[in-house]
Amino acid sequence: MVKTVIAFRVTTRHVTVLSMYIKTLTIQGFKSYRDQTQISSFSPKHNVVVGRNGSGKSNFFAAIRFVLSDAYTSMSQEERQALLHEGVSTTTTLSAYVEIIFDNSDNRFPTGNPEVIIRRTIGMKKDEYSLDKKSTSKADVMNLLESAGFSNSNPYYIVPQGRITALTNAKDHERLALLKQVAGTKVYETRRTESLKIMHETTTKRSKINELLDFIDTRLSELESEKEELKAFQEKDKERRCLEYALYQRELIEVGEALEEIEEDRRNQVHTANVRREQYNTRQSEISDLEKKLILNSSSTT
């Protein structure tokens, strides 16, 4: 009966006595772990996992990589299915999670807590992270891990099966690349390039902002000048309207007085016309009476 031994110790490139270590590992629904399985009492130094072939040692190791590395990202539906327990029916809700509790006595994780709990839950349509029992984003978890030395750019804190052989057979330039990764030089170069790019973009944006500020200052000066012109115009316009009002008022008074005179003349002329009409009517009556008398006198003489 063949047995395989897996020895592991999750460390960082920092060397510290009694440093941060995995305290408890909980797995459920992940690969061969159907039911909730909790492994605790890990040593802060070295741990050895012993078991028969097919007992789940590789899946135990994969569960740790599932949470701490970027080996399981951008997965297809088939790859997600492969991570879920094979015995789960496809008609049920497919979900699995791995939770790691770190002893953080040395405050390697800058959370201020003696323990740090990281959980990753995966399903056919979900991939979620939680930190200290609170939902969070993958980016936040990766940043926290990187702050403790678990850098995606330096993945040699986990050495899977076959990696040692590949490293011993590596070419010189590959070993140089490895040394840069382990020493953090590659991370520095990558971040330096990113920083220079950001600085260039910032300089460009600052130049554009300065141009915009100059334009705004020029425009403000123009607006200030236009404001003074507008103020002078408003004062002149107010004066004009006052003069127009005074002129219109005087013309209104003059027109009113002229209308009163015309009305007085009209009333006088109407009165005179009435008097003359009465005189005319009186004369007409007298003429009519005289004509009648003449007719009577003529008749008497005949």
C-alpha positions as CSV (number, residue, x, y, z in Angstrom):
1,M,0.0,0.0,0.0
2,V,1.6,3.2,-1.2
3,K,1.7,6.3,1.0
4,T,2.6,9.8,0.0
5,V,4.0,12.5,2.3
6,I,3.3,16.2,1.7
7,A,5.3,18.6,3.9
8,F,4.3,22.2,3.9
9,R,4.8,25.4,5.6
10,V,3.2,28.6,4.5
11,T,5.8,31.3,5.0
12,T,6.9,34.6,3.3
13,R,10.2,35.9,2.3
14,H,10.5,37.6,5.7
15,V,12.2,35.4,8.4
16,T,10.6,35.8,11.8
17,V,10.6,33.5,14.8
18,L,7.1,32.2,15.6
19,S,5.8,34.1,12.5
20,M,2.3,34.1,11.2
21,Y,1.0,30.6,10.3
22,I,-2.1,28.7,9.4
23,K,-4.1,27.9,12.5
24,T,-7.2,26.2,11.1
25,L,-8.3,25.0,7.7
26,T,-12.0,24.3,6.9
27,I,-13.1,22.7,3.7
28,Q,-16.6,21.8,2.4
29,G,-17.7,20.7,-1.0
30,F,-14.3,21.2,-2.5
31,K,-13.0,18.4,-4.7
32,S,-13.0,15.2,-2.6
33,Y,-14.2,17.0,0.6
34,R,-18.0,16.6,0.5
35,D,-18.8,17.3,4.1
36,Q,-17.3,20.0,6.2
37,T,-13.8,19.1,7.3
38,Q,-11.9,21.1,9.8
39,I,-8.2,20.7,10.3
40,S,-6.6,22.5,13.2
41,S,-3.7,22.3,15.7
42,F,-1.1,23.1,13.0
43,S,2.4,23.7,14.1
44,P,3.9,27.2,13.6
45,K,7.0,25.6,12.2
46,H,6.6,22.5,9.9
47,N,3.6,20.2,9.2
48,V,3.6,16.8,7.4
49,V,0.4,15.4,5.8
50,V,0.6,11.6,5.5
51,G,-2.0,9.4,3.8
52,R,-2.8,6.8,1.2
53,N,-3.0,7.5,-2.4
54,G,-6.4,9.0,-3.1
55,S,-7.0,10.0,0.5
56,G,-7.2,13.8,-0.4
57,K,-3.6,15.0,0.3
58,S,-3.3,16.8,-3.1
59,N,-6.8,18.2,-2.7
60,F,-5.8,19.5,0.8
61,F,-2.9,21.2,-0.8
62,A,-5.1,22.5,-3.6
63,A,-7.5,24.0,-1.1
64,I,-4.8,26.1,0.4
65,R,-3.7,27.2,-3.1
66,F,-7.4,27.9,-3.9
67,V,-7.5,30.7,-1.2
68,L,-3.9,32.0,-1.2
69,S,-2.8,32.0,-4.9
70,D,-4.1,33.1,-8.2
71,A,-4.0,29.6,-9.7
72,Y,-7.8,29.4,-9.8
73,T,-8.8,32.5,-11.6
74,S,-10.8,33.1,-14.8
75,M,-12.1,29.6,-14.8
76,S,-14.5,28.1,-17.3
77,Q,-17.7,26.4,-16.2
78,E,-16.0,23.0,-16.6
79,E,-13.1,24.1,-14.4
80,R,-15.5,25.3,-11.8
81,Q,-17.3,22.0,-11.9
82,A,-14.0,20.2,-11.4
83,L,-13.4,22.0,-8.1
84,L,-16.8,21.0,-6.7
85,H,-17.3,17.7,-5.0
86,E,-17.8,15.0,-7.6
87,G,-20.6,13.3,-5.6
88,V,-22.9,16.4,-5.6
89,S,-25.9,16.0,-7.8
90,T,-26.1,18.5,-10.7
91,T,-29.7,19.3,-9.7
92,T,-28.7,20.7,-6.3
93,T,-27.2,24.1,-5.6
94,L,-23.5,23.6,-6.3
95,S,-21.3,25.5,-3.8
96,A,-18.0,24.9,-2.1
97,Y,-15.8,26.9,0.2
98,V,-12.4,26.9,1.8
99,E,-11.7,28.9,4.9
100,I,-8.2,29.6,6.4
101,I,-7.7,31.0,9.8
102,F,-4.2,32.6,10.3
103,D,-2.5,33.1,13.7
104,N,-1.7,36.8,13.4
105,S,0.1,37.2,16.8
106,D,3.1,38.9,15.1
107,N,0.6,41.3,13.3
108,R,2.0,40.3,9.9
109,F,-1.4,41.1,8.5
110,P,-2.0,44.8,9.4
111,T,-5.5,44.3,10.8
112,G,-4.8,44.7,14.5
113,N,-6.5,41.3,15.2
114,P,-4.8,38.2,16.7
115,E,-6.5,36.1,14.0
116,V,-7.3,36.7,10.3
117,I,-10.0,34.6,8.7
118,I,-10.1,34.4,4.9
119,R,-12.8,32.4,3.1
120,R,-13.4,31.8,-0.6
121,T,-16.7,30.4,-1.8
122,I,-17.2,29.1,-5.3
123,G,-20.2,27.9,-7.3
124,M,-21.2,27.5,-10.9
125,K,-22.0,31.3,-11.1
126,K,-20.3,32.8,-8.2
127,D,-16.8,33.4,-6.7
128,E,-16.9,35.3,-3.5
129,Y,-14.4,36.2,-0.8
130,S,-14.9,37.2,2.9
131,L,-12.5,38.6,5.4
132,D,-13.1,38.1,9.1
133,K,-16.6,37.0,8.3
134,K,-17.4,40.1,6.2
135,S,-17.9,40.0,2.5
136,T,-15.1,41.7,0.6
137,S,-13.6,41.9,-2.9
138,K,-10.9,39.7,-4.3
139,A,-8.7,42.7,-4.8
140,D,-8.9,43.6,-1.1
141,V,-8.0,40.0,-0.1
142,M,-5.1,40.0,-2.6
143,N,-3.8,43.3,-1.2
144,L,-4.0,42.0,2.3
145,L,-2.1,38.8,1.4
146,E,0.5,40.9,-0.5
147,S,1.0,43.0,2.6
148,A,2.0,39.9,4.4
149,G,4.3,38.7,1.6
150,F,2.0,36.5,-0.4
151,S,2.7,38.3,-3.7
152,N,1.2,37.1,-6.9
153,S,4.4,38.3,-8.6
154,N,6.4,36.0,-6.3
155,P,4.4,32.7,-6.1
156,Y,7.2,30.6,-4.5
157,Y,5.6,30.6,-1.1
158,I,3.8,27.6,-2.5
159,V,5.9,24.9,-4.3
160,P,3.6,22.3,-5.9
161,Q,4.7,18.9,-7.0
162,G,7.2,18.9,-9.9
163,R,8.3,22.5,-9.3
164,I,11.6,21.5,-7.7
165,T,12.5,19.3,-10.6
166,A,11.6,22.0,-13.1
167,L,13.8,24.5,-11.1
168,T,16.8,22.2,-11.1
169,N,16.5,21.7,-14.8
170,A,16.0,25.4,-15.5
171,K,18.3,27.4,-17.8
172,D,20.4,30.3,-16.6
173,H,18.1,33.0,-17.7
174,E,15.2,31.2,-16.1
175,R,17.0,30.9,-12.8
176,L,17.8,34.6,-13.1
177,A,14.1,35.4,-13.5
178,L,13.4,33.1,-10.5
179,L,16.0,35.0,-8.4
180,K,14.4,38.3,-9.4
181,Q,11.0,37.0,-8.4
182,V,12.1,35.6,-5.1
183,A,14.1,38.7,-4.2
184,G,11.2,40.9,-5.2
185,T,13.2,42.6,-8.0
186,K,10.6,41.7,-10.6
187,V,7.9,43.2,-8.4
188,Y,10.0,46.3,-8.0
189,E,10.6,46.6,-11.8
190,T,7.0,46.0,-12.6
191,R,5.8,48.5,-10.0
192,R,8.5,51.0,-11.1
193,T,7.2,50.7,-14.7
194,E,3.7,51.2,-13.5
195,S,4.7,54.1,-11.3
196,L,6.6,55.8,-14.2
197,K,3.5,55.3,-16.4
198,I,1.3,56.8,-13.7
199,M,3.8,59.7,-13.2
200,H,3.8,60.4,-16.9
201,E,0.0,60.3,-17.1
202,T,-0.1,62.5,-14.0
203,T,2.3,65.0,-15.6
204,T,0.2,65.0,-18.8
205,K,-3.0,65.5,-16.8
206,R,-1.4,68.3,-14.7
207,S,-0.2,70.1,-17.8
208,K,-3.8,69.9,-19.2
209,I,-5.1,71.1,-15.8
210,N,-2.7,74.0,-15.8
211,E,-3.8,74.9,-19.4
212,L,-7.4,74.8,-18.2
213,L,-6.6,76.9,-15.2
214,D,-4.8,79.5,-17.4
215,F,-7.9,79.5,-19.7
216,I,-10.1,79.9,-16.7
217,D,-8.0,82.8,-15.4
218,T,-8.1,84.5,-18.8
219,R,-11.8,84.0,-19.0
220,L,-12.3,85.3,-15.5
221,S,-10.4,88.5,-16.4
222,E,-12.5,88.9,-19.5
223,L,-15.7,88.3,-17.5
224,E,-14.5,90.9,-14.9
225,S,-14.0,93.4,-17.7
226,E,-17.4,92.5,-19.1
227,K,-18.9,92.8,-15.6
228,E,-17.6,96.4,-15.3
229,E,-19.0,97.2,-18.8
230,L,-22.3,95.6,-17.9
231,K,-22.4,97.6,-14.7
232,A,-21.7,100.9,-16.5
233,F,-24.3,99.9,-19.2
234,Q,-26.9,99.1,-16.5
235,E,-26.3,102.5,-14.8
236,K,-26.6,104.4,-18.1
237,D,-29.7,102.3,-19.0
238,K,-31.2,103.2,-15.7
239,E,-30.5,106.9,-16.3
240,R,-31.9,106.6,-19.8
241,R,-35.1,105.0,-18.4
242,C,-35.4,107.7,-15.8
243,L,-35.0,110.4,-18.4
244,E,-37.5,108.7,-20.7
245,Y,-40.0,108.4,-17.8
246,A,-39.6,112.1,-16.9
247,L,-40.0,113.1,-20.6
248,Y,-43.0,110.9,-21.0
249,Q,-44.5,112.3,-17.8
250,R,-44.0,115.9,-19.0
251,E,-45.4,115.1,-22.4
252,L,-48.4,113.4,-20.7
253,I,-49.0,116.5,-18.6
254,E,-48.7,118.8,-21.6
255,V,-51.0,116.6,-23.7
256,G,-53.5,116.5,-20.8
257,E,-53.5,120.3,-20.5
258,A,-53.9,120.6,-24.3
259,L,-56.8,118.1,-24.2
260,E,-58.5,120.2,-21.4
261,E,-58.1,123.3,-23.5
262,I,-59.5,121.6,-26.6
263,E,-62.4,120.2,-24.5
264,E,-63.1,123.7,-23.1
265,D,-63.1,125.2,-26.6
266,R,-65.4,122.4,-27.7
267,R,-67.8,123.0,-24.9
268,N,-67.8,126.8,-25.7
269,Q,-68.4,126.1,-29.4
270,V,-71.3,123.7,-28.6
271,H,-72.8,126.3,-26.3
272,T,-72.5,129.1,-28.9
273,A,-74.0,126.7,-31.6
274,N,-76.9,126.0,-29.3
275,V,-77.5,129.7,-28.7
276,R,-77.4,130.5,-32.4
277,R,-79.7,127.6,-33.1
278,E,-82.2,128.9,-30.7
279,Q,-81.9,132.4,-32.2
280,Y,-82.3,130.9,-35.7
281,N,-85.4,129.0,-34.6
282,T,-86.8,132.2,-33.1
283,R,-86.2,134.2,-36.3
284,Q,-87.7,131.4,-38.3
285,S,-90.8,131.5,-36.1
286,E,-91.1,135.3,-36.5
287,I,-90.6,135.1,-40.3
288,S,-93.4,132.4,-40.4
289,D,-95.7,134.7,-38.4
290,L,-95.0,137.6,-40.6
291,E,-95.7,135.6,-43.8
292,K,-99.0,134.5,-42.3
293,K,-99.9,138.1,-41.5
294,L,-99.0,139.2,-45.0
295,I,-101.1,136.5,-46.6
296,L,-104.1,137.6,-44.4
297,N,-103.6,141.3,-45.2
298,S,-103.5,140.5,-48.9
299,S,-106.7,138.5,-48.7
300,S,-108.5,141.3,-46.9
301,T,-107.5,143.9,-49.4
302,T,-108.7,141.9,-52.3
